[in-house]
Amino acid sequence: MTRFTKPLFVFAAASLCVSAPAMAEDSPVVGSWDTVARTDFGNFQAVMAFAATAEGYTVEITDVPPEGAPAGPPMESTVSDLVVDGGSFSFKRQLTTPQGPMELTYTGSVEGDALTAEANSAFGAIPVTGTRAAAE
């Protein structure tokens, strides 16, 4: 390489690194959380499991049936628009309920082993709290 092309090559290589998709970084959000959503209709428990992947983050939500409720299939849901930024997160969850479809928009944060969030719905804001689940 000539003395002029070497700096250009180094700059081009550095630019490729900057434009590459960002991989998920360590976040305190990653892990399993035992959560409770407190509504006028009662408390609803779920486990939220956040994971880091090469492409970003994922969250899987498993609803816990209320005590004494008849056994049945879990409600179907899909999650979209997940964003994890440091200790903060947000996502949308589309649920299929017996009463019809419902969309919840979650925003929250993690500090230590405590999760605090709000799920906004057509019925208003629903407070959600959680604690980090014990590792199995």
Sequence and secondary structure as in RCSB ss.txt:
>XXXX:A:sequence
MTRFTKPLFVFAAASLCVSAPAMAEDSPVVGSWDTVARTDFGNFQAVMAFAATAEGYTVEITDVPPEGAPAGPPM
ESTVSDLVVDGGSFSFKRQLTTPQGPMELTYTGSVEGDALTAEANSAFGAIPVTGTRAAAE
>XXXX:A:secstr
  TTHHHHHHHHHHHHHHHS       TT EEEEEEEEETTEEEEEEEEEEEETTEEEEEEEEE  TT       
EEEEEEEEEETTEEEEEEEEEETTEEEEEEEEEEEETTEEEEEEEETTEEEEEEEEE    
